[in-house]
Amino acid sequence: MKRLLLLFLIIPVSIIAQEPQIEQDKAAIKALLIAQKDAWNNYDIETFMEGYWKSEDLAFYGSGGVIKGWQATLERYKKSYPSEAHFGTLDFVFNAITPITEVSYYVMGEFHLTRTVGNANGIFMLVLKKIDGEWKIIADTSASTD
């Protein structure tokens, strides 16, 4: 009985102890995504891409299929958004920023592009991992809802 009581005391304490770290992680992830949004809105694809893992293992899942690798993802963005008019103004809605492990999270949300060439709206799910002390997107699934 004492062991059972001890277990019920330890579990809530360990969960409470993780809360500050989770909140710090969420804030850092949100800051990364806001920096990406700001880079996008400044028509700066190179800075925008800094949020992605610079690896051949990066995965981008979109309406055109699966793109593997950082360079291929950059090329996909350049092809899909060839001008400042195509970039437009990006805004995000974050619906969930949820831990998977101590070093990985998923983010679910919505994107909204206001553009002179026609607005674009959609949803996304990102998987982020802490790599060398920095949060990086390792997988991106984005789909237009228009």
N, C-alpha and C positions, 0 to 999 in steps of 0.2 A: 504494500500500500504506500509506504514511504517513497519507493522508487517511482511509482505512478504519479504521486503528488509532485515529486521533484521534476519529472518529465513535463508535467503541465506548467510548471514554473519556468523551466529552461526555454521551452519553445517560444513563448511570447517575448521573453527577454531577447532572444537571438533575433527575432523578427524586428523588434524595436531597434536593436543595435544596427541593423542594416538600413533602416529608413533614411538616416542622414546621407549615407553613400548613394542610395538610390536617387534621392532628390538632387544631389550634386551631379550624378551621371545624367539625369534627365535635363538639368539646366545646361550642361556642357553639350549634349546632343542637340538640344533646341538652338543653342548659340551657333553651332556648326551649320545647321539648316538655315538659320536666318542669315548667316554670312553667305551661304550659297545663294539665297534669294537676292541679297543685295548685289552680289557679283552678277547674277543673271540680269537684274534690272539696270546694271551699268554696262551691259553688253560685253561682259568679260568672261568668256567661256573658260579660259585657262584657270582663273581664280575659282570659278564655279566647280571645276573638276578637281580642285584640291580636296574637296570633301569625300571623294571616292578613293578607294584603295588602289594604289598604283601597282597593279598586279595583273598578270594574265588570268588569274582566277576570279577577278571581278566578274559578276554576272548581271546583265541587264535584260529584263524580260519586258517586252513591249509589244505593241500591235504588229510590228514587223518581224517578230520572232525573238529568238535568244541571241544576244550579243555577248561574247566572251572577251574579257580583257579591257584594260583601261584605255589603251590607244584606240581600239575598235569602238568603244563607247564614246570617246571624244569625236571620232569621225562620224558616228551616227548622229550626234548632236549637231555637228557642223552641217551635215547634209539635210537634216530635218528642219533646222533653223538657220537658213543661209544669210539672213539679213537682220538688221536691228528691228525692222518692222515685224519679222517673224518671232523675234524674242519677246517683244512687248513688255508688259509689266506683270511680273509673277507675284502671286500671293499664295500662302499656304494656310490650311486649317489642319491643326494636329488633333486627331481624334484619340490617339493612344500612343504613349511612349512606355513600353513595357519590357522589363528585364526578362531575358531568356536564361542567361547565366550571369556570373559576376562580371564578365567581360563582353557580353553581347546583349543587344536590345533589338526589338522591332518597333518600327514607327508606322502607324497607319494614319492616313490623312487624305486631304483633298488638295488639288492644285487648281489655280484659276489664273489664266493668262488673258490679259486685256490687250488686244492688238488691233491695229488698223486693218490688218489682213484677215480679220475674223478671230473672235475670241475662241479660246480652247479651255475646256474644263475637264477634270478627271480625278482619278483616285490613285493612290500609291501605297505600297508597303515596302519599307526599306528594312534591311537587316544591317545593323552596325556592330562593329567589333572594335574593342580597344586594342590598338596595335602600336607598340612602342610608345605607350602613354597617350596616344591620340585616338579619338573616335573617328572611324572611317566607315563609309558605306561599302559593304562587301557584296550586297545584292540589292537590286532595285527592280521592283515590279510596278510599272506605271501603265495606266490605261485611260484613254479618253472616254468620257461619258457623253460626249456630244454626238 
